[in-house]
């Protein structure tokens, strides 16, 4: 391309960037500045069950199921392919 200004103009015209590996820190910083924050959903499934040996107790068996969903906002890190929360970026 010849000069940095022309390279920046061409890079600015791309809406989708796929970064495999860069050779210098300056290019890596330019590309990581363009990354946005992402929401990282996490789902935790919990299940419990209990029973009673008391023959007079009407509730002989109880169960409980839960789905817990949390969402963290993280800045994507192009160097590792992971987010700041340590999970793969979507």
JOGI-V641900 format. One record per residue. N is the residue number from 0. PHI is phi in degrees with one decimal (NA if undefined). PSI is psi in degrees with one decimal (none if undefined). Layout:
N/PHI/PSI  N/PHI/PSI
This chain:
0/NA/-33.7  1/106.3/-49.9  2/-140.9/161.8  3/-65.8/-36.0  4/-63.4/-41.7  5/-66.4/-40.7  6/-63.3/-41.1  7/-64.9/-38.6  8/-63.5/-45.2  9/-65.6/-45.4  10/-61.9/-32.5  11/-71.3/-17.2  12/-86.1/-2.6  13/-94.8/131.4  14/-89.5/-27.7  15/-116.5/127.1  16/-121.2/128.8  17/-115.6/116.2  18/-110.5/115.0  19/-91.6/-54.9  20/-164.6/140.3  21/-118.1/157.2  22/-95.8/-14.7  23/-138.9/159.6  24/-65.8/-37.5  25/-59.7/-45.0  26/-65.9/-41.3  27/-61.3/-41.6  28/-66.2/-40.1  29/-61.2/-44.7  30/-71.1/-39.8  31/-71.9/-25.2  32/-65.3/-26.1  33/-80.9/-13.9  34/-74.2/140.6  35/-98.9/169.9  36/-77.4/145.4  37/-125.2/151.6  38/-89.9/128.3  39/-113.2/104.0  40/-80.0/142.4  41/-129.3/133.0  42/-117.9/130.3  43/-118.6/125.9  44/-102.5/130.0  45/-126.1/138.6  46/-141.0/135.7  47/-135.6/151.6  48/-147.2/145.3  49/-147.8/155.2  50/-135.9/171.3  51/-125.3/140.1  52/-93.5/-0.5  53/-81.1/114.2  54/-67.5/-17.5  55/-89.3/-9.4  56/-81.6/123.3  57/-69.0/-36.2  58/-85.3/89.2  59/-78.8/-26.0  60/-144.5/136.2  61/-131.9/143.2  62/-138.0/157.6  63/-149.1/132.9  64/-127.5/138.0  65/-136.7/146.1  66/-120.6/117.4  67/-108.6/123.9  68/-117.4/126.3  69/-122.3/150.6  70/-126.9/123.5  71/-108.7/141.9  72/-97.4/128.3  73/-137.7/153.0  74/-91.4/126.3  75/-68.0/142.3  76/-115.4/109.8  77/-68.7/-22.4  78/-69.5/-31.3  79/-114.7/-11.6  80/75.5/14.2  81/-122.6/165.1  82/-91.2/172.4  83/-62.6/-22.7  84/-80.3/-3.7  85/89.6/6.9  86/-105.5/156.2  87/-59.8/139.8  88/-76.3/146.1  89/-72.6/none
